[in-house]
Amino acid sequence: MPEMFGTLYESVILCGKVEEVFEAQKQSGLEGIIAKYSPDFMTPGREYIEKLWDRTRVFRITITDLSGKARRE
């Protein structure tokens, strides 16, 4: 009967070095998010990036360790 009360899940834990990126790398990162989630709105997305440029921070994570687990059944 315990199998009737289980939860399906996927999880990942990572460790790494975090650093803020600026200028071209910042622009590229933000445009990458737009391209992934709203590819039909690149022009308005770029305008939005420009409008909020000074209020937005972008960080890169260099992964040094990664582990994960899942219960799929």
C-alpha positions as a printed Julia matrix, in Angstrom:
73×3 Matrix{Float64}:
  0.0    0.0     0.0
  2.84   2.57    0.51
  3.37   2.69   -3.26
 -0.08   4.32   -3.57
  1.11   7.37   -1.64
  4.39   8.12   -3.4
  5.22  11.31   -5.23
  6.84  11.52   -8.65
  9.72  13.98   -8.78
 12.9   15.05  -10.5
 15.53  17.12   -8.74
 19.01  18.41   -9.34
 21.57  20.0    -7.07
 24.56  21.86   -8.41
 27.54  23.69   -7.03
 29.65  26.19   -8.84
 31.1   29.64   -9.17
 28.71  32.54   -9.7
 29.83  35.76  -11.35
 27.98  38.77  -12.63
 28.34  39.47  -16.35
 28.23  42.86  -18.05
 27.77  44.56  -21.42
 27.85  42.1   -24.37
 27.54  39.0   -22.18
 24.64  40.55  -20.3
 22.91  41.47  -23.57
 23.5   37.99  -25.0
 22.1   36.3   -21.88
 18.95  38.4   -21.86
 18.39  37.94  -25.59
 18.87  34.2   -25.11
 15.99  34.14  -22.63
 13.76  36.0   -25.08
 14.78  33.68  -27.94
 13.91  30.62  -25.85
 10.6   31.74  -24.37
  9.27  34.39  -26.79
 11.06  33.99  -30.14
  8.28  35.82  -31.99
  8.87  38.95  -29.91
 12.6   39.62  -30.29
 12.21  43.29  -31.28
  9.89  44.24  -28.4
 12.07  42.11  -26.13
 15.19  44.07  -27.08
 13.3   47.31  -26.41
 12.32  46.0   -22.98
 15.94  45.04  -22.25
 17.06  48.54  -23.18
 14.35  50.15  -21.04
 15.29  48.16  -17.92
 19.04  47.77  -18.57
 20.2   49.62  -15.45
 17.76  47.75  -13.2
 18.69  44.27  -14.45
 21.56  42.05  -13.33
 22.7   38.86  -15.08
 24.79  36.1   -13.52
 26.67  33.16  -15.01
 27.09  29.92  -13.08
 30.13  27.8   -13.9
 29.09  24.35  -12.67
 31.7   22.41  -10.71
 29.52  19.6    -9.32
 26.15  18.23  -10.34
 23.91  15.47   -8.97
 20.35  14.5    -9.53
 17.71  11.94   -8.8
 14.19  11.1    -9.85
 11.22   8.91   -9.07
  9.27   8.5   -12.29
  7.1    5.48  -11.45
